[in-house]
Every structure is written in structure tokens, then in C-alpha cells.
Amino acid sequence: MNKITDTVTLHNGVKMPRLGFGVYQVEDGRQVEQSVLSALRAGYRSIDTAEAYFNEDGVGRAIRASGVPRQELFVTTKVWNTNQGYETTLQAFENSRKRLGLEYIDLYLIHWPARGKYLEAWRAFEKLYREGYVRAIGVCNCHEQHLNAIMQNYETVPMVNQVELHPLLSQERLRDFCRDNGIQIEAWAPLIRGQLNIPVLWELGRKYSKTPAQIILRWDLQHGIVTIPKSVHDSRIRENADIFDFELAEEDMRIIDALNRNARWGPDPDNFNF
């Protein structure tokens, strides 16, 4: 049935937890500190933040307060679009690292493929990776054409592609592309931004004595998708981690697969202007 400490192995050999904790829209200060501490107490070891979340300071304070050894943690942050480029990305990384109070970052991601900028940002990522400041490098919100542009221009294939992914946006074609190229898919907004009033998920929840959220997160794991649910409530943080004592039957996996509507809650990576 697996356990919360289970990992996937990225194409460079680095092990990444299959279940992580996201802090998007979690307020810096007490809220993010308490949320991260709750997650670490519940057994999570992967924390996902970003420059643009404006809470790296609080994440860093929580990590230090937790007493969890650094080598047990997997910390992700991201460079924002306005800082993409070569020198600007290097500086943005150093700023993030200092706010987090860490000597190295486990995974550094390009937040969105900003037109005319993200390829230069990848050049900076390769430098950071070569010099050991980051253990793995990747991207967010990239379609196949963005990934192809990186792979055609640089020798390092992204290790992770973090994208909006949930039962209403299952991204099967992109998942296949990433699998074929050794890129690990990671889901943001896995719980559909809380829009869980989907009858079939409630039916499956009753069948397995689980919540709709737990059903979705288990579906992620069984598809080999790394997933990073977020919450600021201790009980929900623990509940989201309680997904390792059951397994969805194949026919139930197919039922959830069939929910796909290509419905986005966030922007389309081909059409954003921030």
C-alpha cells in the first residue's frame, strides 16, 4: 500500500517524495509556519514553495523549528517570470536560498515558460545544478513544445514538470510525453481548488471509507504522479496524508480517468501574460 516516505527516482538519481505539501496562497508568518510544522509532524518531507508565494521566509523558519534533519527534507522553490533570464535567475535563486536559510535547494523550477526568457533561465539552472546548489532542476506549466525547446537547446532534460493536473484535467498526452522523456510529472491543484462536489468521487469515497480528496490523491499516486495538496488546517493536512492504507481497483481508476473535461482552473501555459 506504500507509505508517506515513499519516493520516485528522478532521471538523475535523486529521490523525490511522492506526496508533498504545497504552500500556495498560505500567508507568510504564523500561518505558513504552523502549516509547515503540521505537515512535518504528520510525516510529510517534501515542501513546495516559490518566490512568488512570498512565504519562503516562513517556510525556512518552520524547517529550522521542526528539528527534522535537513537531509530528510526535499525543498522546492521556483523562479518567477519577471526574474527569468540568466543573471536575474542566478540572483533570484540566491535570494530564495537566503530567505529559506538553506545551503542548497532540492528542486528548483521555472514557474511559467515566460516567452523570450525561460530558455535563458534554463542556462542559469544548468549552472546552479553543475555547481551543486540544487540537486534537481525542472519546470512548471510546460506543454510539449516548451519542453522540446529546452531539450533542443540544452543538454540537461528537465527532471520534473509541475502542472495543473486533477481528474477534470488529466493531461494524459502530456503525461505520456513526459514519461517517454524521463520527466517526472507533478500535480498542482490536485484537489481541483476544493471543487469536489463530484458525485462519483463521493460514491468511491463511500466504497473505500475515504474522502473525495483522499480518493483523488490515491489516484495520483497510482498513476505515478507526484502530488502536493495544500491546506492550512491541521486535520486536513493529516487527512490528505492518510492515503497509504488502501488501493483503488483498476475499474475505479478508469472511472476517475473518465472524468476528464480538459477543464483548467489556472491559466493555459500558451496564454498568460504575467
N, C-alpha and C positions, 0 to 999 in steps of 0.2 A: 504493500500500500504506500510505500515511500514515507519520508519524514521531512520535517521543515528544514533540516540541514542539507537535504539533497541538492546536488549541483548538476549543471550541464558543463561540458568542457568546450570552451571556445576553440577556434581553429588554431590559436597559438598555444594551446595547452593550459590556459588559465581557467580555473574552475569558478563558475558564477552560480550563486544560489538560484534555484528555480522559482522561488517565491521571495519577493522583495516588498519593501514598504515605501510608498510614494508620499511626497510632501507638497505636491502641487496645491496652491491656494491655502496652505497652512501658514498662519501668521507667525512671523519671527518673534522670538522671545519665549514667554512661558508656554504658549500653545504648541509651538513646534518642539520645544524641549520636552514637554510632558508626553507628546505623541511619540517621539522617537524613543524615549525611555520606556514607554509602554510596549512599543514594538520589540525592543531589545529584550525586555523582560519576558515577552511572550515567545521568544526564540528566534525572531527574525534576525538575520545577519546581513542583509542587503538593504541599504538605504539609498533612495534615489532623489536627488535634489537638482537644482540648476541655478546658474547665475540669475536668471530671470524670475526665480521664485522669491528672491530677496530674503531667504531664510538660511543661507549657508552658515552664518554665524551661530544661529541657534542649534542647527544640526551638529556643528562642531562641539558646542558646549555640552550637548546631550551625550555625544560619543565619549567625551572625556569623563563626564559624570557617571557613566554607566559602569565603568570598570571592566568592560569587555575588552580583552586583548585586541590590539589593532590587527594582528594577523588573522583573527577570526572574522573580521568585518570586510564587507565588499561595498565600497562607497562610490556612487556615480554622481557626476555633475556634468553640466553642459555649457557650451559657449553660446551666447545669444547672438542673434543675427547682426546687430549693429557692430559687434566686435569681431565678426568674421573677416578674414584677411590673414596675412602672415604674421607681421609684428603685433598687430592688435590681438590676434588669438593667443600668441605667446604671453602677452601681458594679461589678458583676461584669465588665462589659466593660472598664472602666478597669483592674481588677486583672489581667485576662487580657492586656491590651495591655502592661502593665508587665512581667509575667512573661516575655512573649515579647520584650520590648525593642524593640518596633516602634512607629512613629509612627501607622501605620494598619493595619487588617486588611483583607484582600481579600474574605473572605466570613465573615459572622457568622451562626450558625444557632441556632435554638431546638432544644434537644436532644430533647425529647419534648413533646407538646402537653399540658402539665400542666393538668388541669381547673381552671377558675376563675382561671388565671394567664397562660396563653400569649397571650391577646389583649392584656393589658396589657404583656406583654413586647414584643409587636409594635409597640405605640405607642412604646416606647423605641427599638426597632430603626429605626423611621422617623426619629426624631430623630437617631440616630447616622449614618444614611445621608444625611439632608439636610445635616448639618454636616460631612460628608466624612471621618468617622473610619473608615467602612467603604465599600468600593467596591461591595459587593453584599450583600444580606440574603436569608435563606431559612430553611428549617425542616428538621427531621428527623422521620422516623417519623409523617408525617401522612397520614391517609386523606382521601378526598374531602371528608367533612363538616368536617374541621378546616380544610382549605384554603378551603372555601366560607365558613366563619365569618370567616376573615381577610379574604377578598375582599369580603364583605358589609359589614364594619365599617371597613375601611381602604382608602385609595386605592392603596397600593403592593402589587402582586401579588408574592408570594414569587418570587425568581429561581431558587431551587433547592429541591428536596425530596430529601433524602438518606434512603434507606430500605433495609431488608434486601432484597436482590434477588440472586438467583442462579438457576441452571437449575431447582432444585426449588421456587423461589418467584419466578416470573417477573413477577408483578404487572402483567399486561397491561392490565387495566381501569384501574388507577391510572396506568400509563404513558400510556395514551390520553388520560385526563383531563388530565394534566399537559401533554402535547403540545398539546392543544386550548386550554390557557390560557397557553401560553408559559412554562411552568415546566420547568426542566431537571431530569431525573431523575438521581440519583447513587446508586450501589450501595455499601452497606456489607456486609461479609461476602460479597464476590463469590465467594470460593473455598470457600463452604459450611463455614467454620471448619475447613478441612482434610479434610472428609469427601468425599474424591474417588474413593472406590472404586466408581465407576460404570462398568460395562463399556463402554457406548457412548462415553464420553469417552476411555477408553483406546484404543478402536478408532480413533476420529478422530485421537487423538494419533499413532498409528502411521501413519495415512494421510498426515498433514501433517508428520511428524517433529517433533512438538511434545509437550509435557507436557499432561496434562488441565487443569492450571491455565492454561497458555497458551491452550488451546482456549476455555476459559470467558471469559478476558479479551478474546480476539478477538471472541467472540460479543457481549459487552457493547458493544465499540466499534462493531461493525457494526449494532447496534440503536440507536446514538446515545445510549447510556448512559455517563455519566461513571463511572469505576470507580477504587477506591482500595484495592488489595491491600496487605496488611501482611506484613512479615517482619522478623526481627532478624538474618537470615543474609545476608551479602553476596552469596553465589552465587545465592540465591533472589531477592533484590531485583533482581539483574541479569536473571535468568531471566524474572521477571514483566514486565520491560520489553522482552523480546525477542519482540515480537508484531507487529512492523511490516513483516515480510518475507514475509507470507503472507495469504491471504484465504480465508475459509470459503465454500464453494459454497452456493447457496441451499438445496439439498436438505439439506445438513448443518446449516444454520441451523435448518431446520424440525425436524430430528431432535432437536436440543438443545431447541428450544421445547417439544417433546412430552414432555420430562422433568418438566414442572411437576407438582407434587403439592400446591401451596399449603402446603408444609412450612416452618415457622418454626424457627429456632434461637434467636432472641431473642423478647422479649415481643410480644404483639399490642398495637399502639398504643391499642386500645379497652379493654384490660385490663392495666394496670400500676399499681403503687402506690408508686413511688419518685420 
